[in-house]
Amino acid sequence: MLSGFIIKKGSMERVFLENGNLIAVTKCTALPLTVTQIKTAEKDGYQAVQVAYGKRLRNSAATAGKLKKLKLDLTPKGFIEFNPTAEIPAVGSEVRVEAVLKEGDQVNLTGTSKGRGYAGVIKRHGFHRQPVSGGQSDRTRAPGAIGAQTPGKVVMGKKMPGHMGNATTTVMNAKVIKINADSNELLISGNVPGPRNSWVVIKKL
């Protein structure tokens, strides 16, 4: 089938396991994906299964033409490719999450982290505040010295203020706690990168 799936992040909850332990989980929505193209090594140079996910109000001209050839009545948010496994689905068929994942699977989650804007070193890197006393009342949140006389420049990688968040982030070794096929819901252990209602790619290990 597919090596992964794309899901929409929801809210965080707490659930009890069978052994009585209480853990934090993220409830995600895993709607069925429609196969739109099968890429082969002979024609495209690599093997992949392209699927459409999400919904939007209208298609672009290129997307409308592509789906018209396939005779698919869709307005997808986008397309994404996954490596195929032993069984390759047919174009136009739907792939459900229970066909790709099962409860107990170890997975990696890739999404776009929340944007924090331009942040200082205390928020961005966890620096401690400087002393208020000593005549420096306006420097309490400043980073302090950023270099020495030698080498006479700021070395690469120095922790400084700057843009924080809004970057591709991967959470590794998460666990699929529960799959509800009726409601297309997926419970994943721990936190999932990105804000609520953002799209996250989940891949099996």
C-alpha positions in Angstrom: 0.0 0.0 0.0 1.7 3.3 1.1 4.7 3.9 3.4 2.9 6.7 5.2 -0.2 8.9 5.5 -1.1 12.6 5.8 -3.3 13.6 8.7 -4.8 16.8 10.2 -3.8 17.7 13.7 -6.5 18.1 16.3 -6.5 18.8 20.1 -4.6 17.0 22.8 -6.3 14.7 25.3 -5.5 12.2 28.0 -6.3 8.5 27.8 -5.8 5.5 30.0 -3.9 2.5 28.7 -4.9 -1.1 29.4 -2.2 -1.3 32.1 -3.8 1.8 33.9 -1.2 4.3 32.9 -2.4 7.8 31.9 -0.7 9.3 28.9 -1.1 12.4 26.7 -2.2 11.9 23.1 -3.0 14.1 20.1 -6.3 13.4 18.4 -5.9 13.7 14.6 -8.2 13.3 11.6 -7.1 10.8 8.9 -9.6 11.2 6.0 -9.3 8.8 3.1 -6.8 9.7 0.3 -7.5 9.4 -3.4 -4.8 8.0 -5.6 -4.1 10.3 -8.6 -1.0 9.0 -10.1 1.4 6.0 -10.1 5.0 6.9 -10.8 7.3 4.2 -12.2 11.0 3.8 -12.6 10.7 3.4 -16.4 8.7 6.5 -17.0 9.5 8.9 -14.1 12.9 7.5 -12.8 11.5 6.5 -9.4 8.6 4.7 -7.8 5.9 6.5 -5.9 2.2 6.7 -5.3 0.7 10.2 -5.6 -2.4 10.9 -3.6 -4.7 14.0 -3.1 -5.6 15.2 0.3 -7.8 17.8 1.9 -10.4 20.2 0.3 -10.4 23.7 -1.1 -13.0 26.0 -2.7 -11.8 25.6 -6.3 -9.0 24.1 -8.3 -6.2 25.8 -10.2 -6.2 25.4 -14.0 -3.4 22.8 -13.9 -5.1 20.8 -11.1 -8.5 21.0 -12.9 -7.0 19.7 -16.1 -5.2 16.9 -14.3 -8.3 15.7 -12.5 -10.5 16.1 -15.6 -8.3 13.5 -17.4 -8.7 11.1 -14.5 -12.4 11.8 -14.4 -12.2 12.6 -10.6 -14.6 15.1 -9.1 -12.2 16.5 -6.5 -11.0 19.9 -5.2 -8.0 18.8 -3.2 -5.8 21.0 -1.1 -2.7 19.4 -2.5 -0.9 16.3 -3.6 1.7 14.3 -1.8 3.8 11.2 -2.7 4.6 8.1 -0.7 6.7 5.1 -1.5 4.7 2.0 -2.5 4.8 -1.2 -0.5 4.0 -4.7 -1.9 0.5 -3.8 -3.0 0.2 -0.8 -5.3 -3.3 0.8 -5.4 -5.1 1.7 -8.6 -5.6 5.3 -9.8 -8.9 6.7 -8.6 -9.1 4.3 -5.6 -9.3 5.5 -2.0 -6.7 4.6 0.6 -7.9 4.5 4.2 -5.7 4.9 7.3 -6.4 1.4 8.6 -4.9 0.0 5.4 -1.6 1.8 6.1 -1.3 1.9 9.9 -2.2 -0.2 12.8 -2.4 0.3 16.5 1.0 0.0 18.2 3.1 1.2 15.1 6.1 3.4 15.7 6.0 6.4 13.4 7.8 9.7 12.6 5.7 12.9 12.3 6.7 15.8 10.1 5.0 19.1 10.1 5.5 22.9 10.2 6.1 24.2 13.7 4.1 27.2 15.1 5.5 30.5 14.0 6.7 32.7 16.9 7.9 35.7 14.9 11.1 37.5 15.9 12.1 36.2 19.3 14.9 37.1 21.8 17.4 34.8 23.3 15.3 34.1 26.4 12.3 32.8 24.5 14.3 31.3 21.5 17.2 29.6 23.3 16.1 29.5 27.0 18.7 32.0 28.3 18.5 33.3 31.9 17.8 36.9 32.6 20.7 39.1 33.6 20.9 40.8 37.0 18.8 44.0 37.4 21.2 45.6 39.8 24.6 47.0 38.7 23.5 49.9 36.6 22.2 47.9 33.6 18.4 48.1 34.0 17.8 48.1 30.2 20.0 45.0 29.5 18.2 42.3 31.6 17.0 40.4 28.5 20.0 41.0 26.3 22.3 38.1 25.3 25.4 39.7 26.7 28.9 39.3 25.1 28.8 37.6 21.8 32.5 37.2 21.1 36.1 38.0 22.2 39.0 40.0 20.7 40.2 36.8 19.1 39.1 35.8 16.4 37.6 39.3 16.1 34.3 38.1 14.6 31.0 36.4 15.7 31.5 32.7 15.2 29.0 30.8 13.1 26.2 29.2 15.1 26.2 31.7 17.9 22.8 31.8 19.7 21.3 35.1 18.9 17.8 36.7 18.6 16.0 35.9 15.3 13.1 34.3 13.6 11.6 31.4 15.6 9.3 28.6 14.5 7.5 28.2 11.1 10.1 25.5 10.1 9.8 21.9 9.2 10.0 19.8 12.3 10.0 16.0 12.8 9.0 14.2 16.0 10.5 10.7 16.0 9.4 7.4 17.5 5.8 8.4 18.3 3.3 5.6 18.8 -0.1 5.0 17.3 -2.4 4.4 20.3 -5.8 3.9 18.7 -7.4 4.0 15.2 -11.1 4.6 14.9 -12.1 3.7 11.4 -15.7 4.8 11.7 -14.9 8.4 12.6 -11.5 8.5 10.8 -9.8 9.5 14.0 -6.2 8.6 15.1 -4.7 8.9 18.5 -0.9 9.5 18.6 1.2 9.5 21.8 2.6 12.8 22.8 2.6 16.1 20.9 2.5 16.5 17.2 4.3 19.4 15.5 2.4 22.4 14.1 -0.7 24.3 15.1 -4.2 22.8 15.3 -5.8 21.9 11.9 -2.4 21.8 10.2 -1.3 18.9 8.0 1.2 16.4 9.3 2.9 13.6 7.4 3.1 10.4 9.3 5.6 7.6 8.2 6.0 4.1 9.5 9.4 3.1 10.9 
